[in-house]
Amino acid sequence: MTGIESLADRLAVGEVVARLAAAQDACDWAGLRLLLADHVSLDLSRHLGVPAGEISAEDFVERARGVATGFTATHHLTANLVVDLDADAERASCQAHVLAYHHLRDAPDPHDAVCVMRGSWDLRLHRTGTRWLVEQLTVTRTAPLEGNTDLYTRTATAGRHS
């Protein structure tokens, strides 16, 4: 693999991470599905305390939809991406810092309308043709939730069961 091919792959993986955040914020469920392998290993144990497991891409999308529809708006900001390509360039890993803002306009108290999560996404991706697909996502919270933690926990838990 040439330096240019490696750079192109790193950019493509970074684009998947950006689109993963943007699709959730835009409620673009078809776009989110296009980023996922048919089955995704999802680990939220270091974020929500739930066991890790493998789910279908469709279930992943439905869970994301269930969480997002509980909020008026969300904004997932990813930064400091570190991308590593496997030697065969068919798999990659990426770690991204994440700042996730969640807002509920109709909260009884405006001070209780926001919950912010700071953490990281650790992803494994594999190449399918010219596309990179997410096959594993681990979400780790690196600081306490800020704002109305009940708001986020209640909505996230509802999304897990939808």
N, C-alpha and C positions, 0 to 999 in steps of 0.2 A: 504494500500500500504506500502510495506517495504521500508526501506532506500535504499536498492539496486535497487528496482524497480523505485523509484523516481530518483535516480542517472542515471539509464539507460534511463529514459524518458528525463531527462535534456540533456544528451549527444546526444540523438536522435534529439531533437529539435535544438541543436547547429549544428549538422551535416546538417540539412535542411538549416539553414542559410548559412553555408559555401558553400554548393552545389548551393544555389541560386546565390551567388556571382560568384562562379567558372563556372557555366553553362553559365552565360552571357558572361564572359570573353573568354570562349572557343567556343562561338557560338554553344553550344550544346542545340539546341532547343527542341529536344526530351527529353533530361535530365531535362531541365527546366520545361517542361510540367508535368513530373512525380512528381514534388514537389508541384503542385498546386491543390487546390480543383476545382471542375467544374466551380465555379464562385468565383471571387476574388473581394473584396472591395478594391479599389485602391485609395489612397489619396495622390496626389502630390501637394496639395494646398500650403503647406509650403515649397515647393521646386521650383516648376515651376509656381505657381499661377493659376493652372487650377482646376476646380471643382472636388471634389471627386465623385466617382461613382462605381457601380458594373459592372464588365465586365466578359466575359467568359474567361476561362483559355486560350483558343485558341487566343483570342484577346490580352490577356496579353503577350503571347509569340510573337505574331506578332508586338506588340509595341516595345518589347525588341529587336527584330530582326531589326526593322526599325531604332532604335537608334544606335545599335551596328554596323550595316553595314555602318553607316556614318563615322566611325572612323577606323583608321588603327589598333589600339589596345586599349583595356581598361583593367583596373586592379581595381577590387573592393576588398578592404581589410576590413574585419569586425573584431571587437574586443570588449572586455568588455561586453560580452553577459550576460544579466540578464534574467534568465528563471524563470517564475512562472507557476506552474501547478494548474489548478482548482482542487477543492476538489475531484471531481469524476475521475480525471486524464484522462479525455477524451478531454480536451481542455487545451491549454497553451498559454501564451503570452511570447514574447521575445523582449527585446530592445537590439539593437546592435549599437555601434558606427561604422560609415562607412567613409572610405576615398576612393573616386572614382577618378581614374586617367583616362583621356581620351586623346588620341593622334591621330593626323592626320598628317601622314608623308608628304603629298603633299601640305601642307599649303604654301602659297607664301613666308612667312617669318617664319623661324624656331622658332622665339620667339612667334609666334602666333599659334604654332602647338599643344599646350597643354591647357587643362582646368581641374582643380581639384575641386572636390566638397567634403566638409566636412559636415557630418551630422549624422543622425541616421535613422535606420529602426525600426519601431515598428510593430511587427507582431502578429497576432492571428493565431493559428493553431488548427486543430482538428485531433483526432486519427481516422484512418480508418484501422481496423485490427491491424497490427503491424507497419503501416506507419503513419507519421505525415504529414499533408498537410496544406499549407498556404491558409487561407481563407480571410485574411486581411493584407494589407501592407500600412503603412503610411511612407512616406519619408519626413524627415524634414531637411532642410539645416540649420546648426547652425553657419555658417560663410559665408561671401561673397565668391562667386566663385573666384577662383584664375586662372590667365592666361587669355586666350582669351575667354571671356564669350560669345561672339557672336558665336563662334564655337560650344559650347555646346548647347546654346539655339536654334540655327538654326537646329542642328541635332536632338535634343530632340523633337522639335516641329514637324519636318518632321516625326519622328517615331510615334507620336500620331495620325497622319492622315493616316498611312499606313495600 
